[in-house]
Amino acid sequence: MTITADDLFSVLEGLSAVLPFAKPQNPAAALLVWASFPAEAKAQLTPDMLVYAATQRLMDPNPPKETPLHIQLLRYVYRLENGQPNFGWGLKLDLPQRMANVSQFHEEPQAPYLLPAEDHDGPRHSPNGVLARLEAGQ
């Protein structure tokens, strides 16, 4: 079951009531929020996913405050590229496991380039990359 405008408005209304500095929703804002909510999210998200995203937003120690609240929610369910939801990449692969433990805040995994490099036999970035290594018979 996909989300409806009423599902989104209910969650946003609840968040606005409990978040410090949040603005209450009005009918004009609600229309704009629904019109600007990505079509992919409207088609892919369920009400449970939306509630999960809202609980994560409440627990987030460093939420993106410069982003509208309805777009902030998407960060908790979609895979991120440069800190923004990438709908082409789809929902987080471990979203069911995250949702199963809704009372815990789930940090974003570190990108591979931030992890320690593994030992390897040769320069990581060499001219011509893999092809140079193949030509050298490695």
NORHU-V587476 format. One record per backbone hydrogen bond with DSSP energy under -1.0 kcal/mol. CO is the residue of the C=O (numbers start at 0). NH is the residue of the N-H. If there is no record, write none. Layout:
BEGIN
<<CO & NH> <CO & NH>>
END
This chain:
BEGIN
<<3 & 7> <4 & 8> <5 & 9> <6 & 10> <7 & 11> <8 & 12> <9 & 13> <10 & 14> <11 & 15> <12 & 16> <13 & 17> <14 & 18> <18 & 21> <25 & 29> <26 & 30> <27 & 31> <28 & 32> <29 & 33> <30 & 34> <31 & 35> <37 & 41> <38 & 42> <39 & 43> <40 & 44> <44 & 2> <45 & 49> <46 & 50> <47 & 51> <48 & 52> <49 & 53> <50 & 54> <51 & 55> <52 & 56> <53 & 57> <54 & 58> <55 & 59> <62 & 64> <63 & 66> <67 & 71> <68 & 72> <71 & 74> <72 & 75> <73 & 76> <73 & 77> <76 & 91> <78 & 85> <80 & 83> <83 & 80> <85 & 88> <89 & 78> <91 & 94> <93 & 97> <94 & 98> <95 & 99> <97 & 100> <100 & 103> <110 & 113> <111 & 114> <119 & 121> <125 & 128> <127 & 130> <128 & 132> <129 & 133> <130 & 134> <131 & 135> <132 & 137> <133 & 136>>
END
